[in-house]
Amino acid sequence: MSVDGGLRGIFRDKLRRGFHWVSIETGGTGRGVPDSEFCCDGVERWIEFKQTDGWTCPLLPEQVAFHVARAARGGVSFVATRRWHDGGPRRGPAVDELWLHPGAEALALKSTGLRGVEPLGRWSGGPSGWDWDEVRALLLRRAADARPEASW
């Protein structure tokens, strides 16, 4: 499995209708810029894709800084994390989950992990079991409609 848990390709495949996706690879010129940017129905957003087999969200400090700075200026971004492992005696049953968090909460997400920050949404059962209509709605909703405790 890739570093992003295959999420970049999965999102492009599942959220194809009406979306224009741009993959971002800045390397040494713009560390921290999210993996993808999209536009749909006049809404433009950034999204960082991560994969973990535990509860941490492996955001780099530069990635946290991007999301926090963007939110401070009224922008909306997201962190999509795939929590996946095969299971085992110490881990319990296998899991394949998608967690979606607002980028405005990137610092808390980095500090406390997936269980420390209430996600916008969490889906189980792998990509075929994730509710893509709900994911789409969350990605496209207006910033003013976000849950009150979010800073975006």
C-alpha positions, 0 to 999 in steps of 0.5 A: 500500500502506498504512503497515502493508502491509495486515497488519491486514486480512490478519491479521483475514482469515486468522486469523478462526476463534476470534479476537476482534480489536480495532483500537487507534487512540490518537493523542495519548493513548497513543503507542506502543500497538500497532495491534491486540489479540487474544484467542483460546482465552483468550490475549490478545496485542498486535501491531504491524504494520509495512511496509518495502521494505528491511531496516529495521523502522520502529518509533517509540521509543514503540512500542519502549518499549511492547513492552519495558515489556510484556515486562518485566512478563511480557506477550507482544507481537509485531511483524509486518513485511511486507517488500515491493517490486516488485524491480528492477535494484538490488533484485533480484527482487520480494519479499513476505515476512512477518517475525514477531518477539517484542515483547521484541526490539523495541529490537534490531529497531529498532537492527539491522533484520530481519536483525539479529534472528532472527525467530520465523518468516519466510514468502515468497510473499505472504499466500497463500503464508504459513503461517497455521497456523504464524503462529497457533501462534506467536501463541498459544503459551505464553510459557514455550514461547518460544525460550530466548534471548527475554526473554519 
